[in-house]
């Protein structure tokens, strides 16, 4: 079980790495570009796309309703975004799979 302090720290960092609103992320997830990137699971949806749907739920959720698995997903998002940002390709990244993949996880690196 996490302490309130740990929950606050995770929520704060999640709020920093997820720089898209729930509405922006929902709109993005509906695009062909969003659906075209990432590793696909058996169901055909990529891990990042599935995560994006969960992030939208988390952004809409009231803090009091967040569960241990919700905080675990926030930690997963934080780790993914930090690892992926470290792999930034050179040049213009506006229309790259790298950026699109990050956006599935709620982070637009151009902001």
C-alpha positions in Angstrom: 0.0 0.0 0.0 1.3 3.5 -0.9 1.4 6.4 1.4 -0.4 9.6 0.5 2.9 11.2 0.0 3.9 8.6 -2.6 0.5 9.0 -4.3 1.0 12.8 -4.4 4.5 12.4 -5.9 3.4 10.0 -8.6 0.3 12.1 -9.4 2.5 15.3 -9.6 5.1 13.7 -12.0 2.3 12.1 -14.0 0.8 15.6 -14.4 4.2 16.9 -15.7 4.8 14.1 -18.2 1.2 14.0 -19.5 1.1 17.4 -21.2 -2.0 16.7 -23.3 -5.6 17.2 -22.0 -8.0 14.3 -21.9 -9.8 15.9 -24.9 -6.7 16.4 -26.9 -5.6 12.8 -26.2 -9.0 11.4 -27.1 -9.0 13.2 -30.4 -5.4 12.1 -31.1 -6.3 8.4 -30.3 -9.0 8.5 -33.0 -6.4 9.3 -35.7 -4.9 6.8 -38.2 -1.4 8.1 -37.1 -2.1 7.1 -33.5 -3.4 3.7 -34.5 -0.4 3.0 -36.8 2.4 3.2 -34.2 3.5 1.0 -31.3 3.8 -2.7 -30.6 0.5 -4.4 -31.3 -1.0 -6.9 -28.8 -3.1 -9.9 -29.9 -6.2 -7.7 -30.1 -4.6 -5.5 -32.7 -4.4 -2.4 -30.5 -0.9 -1.2 -29.6 0.2 -1.0 -26.0 0.6 2.7 -26.2 -2.9 3.2 -27.7 -4.4 1.1 -25.0 -2.4 3.1 -22.4 -3.7 6.3 -24.0 -7.3 5.2 -23.3 -6.4 4.5 -19.7 -4.7 7.9 -19.4 -7.9 9.6 -20.6 -9.8 7.7 -17.8 -7.2 8.8 -15.3 -7.4 12.4 -16.4 -11.1 12.4 -15.9 -11.0 10.5 -12.5 -11.4 12.2 -9.2 -8.3 11.8 -7.0 -10.2 10.0 -4.3 -11.3 7.3 -6.7 -7.8 6.4 -7.8 -6.7 2.9 -7.0 -3.4 1.2 -6.6 -3.5 -0.1 -10.2 -4.2 3.5 -11.4 -1.0 4.7 -9.6 0.9 1.7 -11.1 -0.2 2.8 -14.5 0.8 6.4 -13.8 4.3 5.0 -12.9 4.4 3.0 -16.1 3.5 6.2 -18.1 6.2 8.2 -16.3 8.8 5.6 -17.0 7.8 5.2 -20.7 7.9 8.9 -21.4 11.3 9.4 -19.7 12.8 6.4 -21.6 11.3 7.5 -24.9 12.4 11.1 -24.6 16.0 9.9 -24.1 15.8 8.3 -27.6 14.8 11.5 -29.4 15.9 11.3 -33.1 17.8 14.1 -34.7 16.1 16.6 -37.0 12.4 17.6 -37.3 10.3 15.2 -35.2 6.9 16.7 -36.1 5.7 13.8 -38.2 7.7 10.9 -36.8 6.6 7.6 -35.3 8.7 8.6 -32.3 6.5 11.6 -31.6 3.3 9.8 -32.4 4.2 7.0 -30.0 4.8 9.5 -27.2 1.5 11.2 -28.0 -0.3 7.9 -27.5 1.2 8.0 -23.9 -0.2 11.6 -23.4 3.1 13.5 -24.1 3.6 15.8 -27.0 7.3 16.5 -27.2 6.7 19.6 -29.2 5.2 21.4 -26.2 
